[in-house]
Amino acid sequence: MPGKRPSIAILYHFFPPDDVVSAALFGDLSAGLVERGWDVTAFPCLWSCHLDGARYPSSEEWKEVKVRRLWRPRFRQTSGIGRLCNAAWMITRWSMLSLTARPRPDILIVGTDPVLSVLVAPTWRRLSRRTAIAHWCFDLYPEAAIADGLMAQDGKAAKILKRWLGKAYKACALIADLGPCMRRLLLTYPSDAERETIVPWALEEAATPLPICVPERKILFGDAPLALLYSGSFGRAHSYEDLLDLAERIEGHGGRIVFSVRGNREAELRTAARKRNIEIPFVPFADKNSLTDRLACADVHVVSLHSEWTGTVLPSKFFGALSAGRPVLFAGSYESSIAVWIRQYQVGWVLNSDNMECVATQLIEYAHSPQLKAEMQQRCSEVYHAQFSRRIQMDHWDERLRSILNKSRSSGIG
């Protein structure tokens, strides 16, 4: 039909108004594609991720995105068994859509919540051949499970999953990764899919570096001249020993690290912090309305990742920090994409046990130099808008999706 918009179906477990960061990103993605001339329908589940028992409408429109929520049992998302049951249910339900969805979408975008969601790709490829499949990989499994020690590298379960996933990636026309370290792992799975790095943008984008929010800073950091903030999820992928060691080294020079976290390792982090001979404050998690003030109160934002997890996940708080005009202290591997970008664009520090004293000294010097702060904040803001902004990532999406759509149509499929 002349003038008809090309159509996209989004498969992701959660969707706005759910406050999960990845759900908000998929909401932004859906709305951004509508703005660029696509007809978008999202198929999340109807339960909230964090609000126990909260149920969203089965059918509604959100920012011109059609949202069709699917029923599933209320397995507990906070338990391992519950997450696996939710994954099995949603993968099965989404696979059934390849038969029942009318009209068939031109493009299918599959995320990674629940885990292994990309396993729907072979079924869709077989039963809805006119639909080109794109996969946005936030979490790479079974590699993350192997990094966590839950699965043996050469074990039978890992081999079976990799074989299934190999077929899934071969069914994709586009595989979007979060950076070069994830790209290296994904390339171990042969596929003719187009490849693109598309990063998770900041949920709140500031046009210029945010001025210090003095009231929030006073509450969190008191009169400390050096304010380091870890704000966000803290789970099994995140490390803390180097951060606590650093906190001990900078305390005598007016430095303070504050944690505003939630996740399945929060209790472990609190216990480890209490064993130190210094004050390491924990503050409540910031809601959406107070997020900007929280981002603006610190001098440096802290990000961490166990080296074993390099390439399997990428902490999105890195991009929120740059958008706010704040440098990042990253505790993790030099091979991580975040470490690569920090060095490439000079927007922070990479911390490990070998360079602890050097980084501590540099941070203390930074704290007492208004000129260094102003220059670094401006550079972080400029790098974000030149490399990582929502507009840039959405343009990447639009360009790549139109590319695979044109290839699909020229091949005569559908």
Sequence and secondary structure as in RCSB ss.txt:
>XXXX:A:sequence
MPGKRPSIAILYHFFPPDDVVSAALFGDLSAGLVERGWDVTAFPCLWSCHLDGARYPSSEEWKEVKVRRLWRPRF
RQTSGIGRLCNAAWMITRWSMLSLTARPRPDILIVGTDPVLSVLVAPTWRRLSRRTAIAHWCFDLYPEAAIADGL
MAQDGKAAKILKRWLGKAYKACALIADLGPCMRRLLLTYPSDAERETIVPWALEEAATPLPICVPERKILFGDAP
LALLYSGSFGRAHSYEDLLDLAERIEGHGGRIVFSVRGNREAELRTAARKRNIEIPFVPFADKNSLTDRLACADV
HVVSLHSEWTGTVLPSKFFGALSAGRPVLFAGSYESSIAVWIRQYQVGWVLNSDNMECVATQLIEYAHSPQLKAE
MQQRCSEVYHAQFSRRIQMDHWDERLRSILNKSRSSGIG
>XXXX:A:secstr
 TT   EEEEE S  TTS  HHHHHHHHHHHHHHHTT EEEE  BSB SSSTT B  SEEEETTEEEE B     
 TTSHHHHHHHHHHHHHHHHHHHHH SS  SEEEE SSSTTGGGGHHHHHHH TT EEEEE SS TTHHHHHTTS
S TTSHHHHHHHHHHHHHHHT SEEEESSHHHHHHHTTS    EEEE     SS  SS     HHHHHHHHTT S
EEEEEEEE  TT   HHHHHHHHHHHTTTEEEEEEEESTTHHHHHHHHHTSSS   B     GGGHHHHHHT SE
EEEE  GGGBTTB  THHHHHHHTT  EEEES TTSHHHHHHHHHT EEEE TTSHHHHHHHHHHHHT HHHHHH
HHHHHHHHIIIII HHHHHHHHHHHHHHHHHHHHHTT  
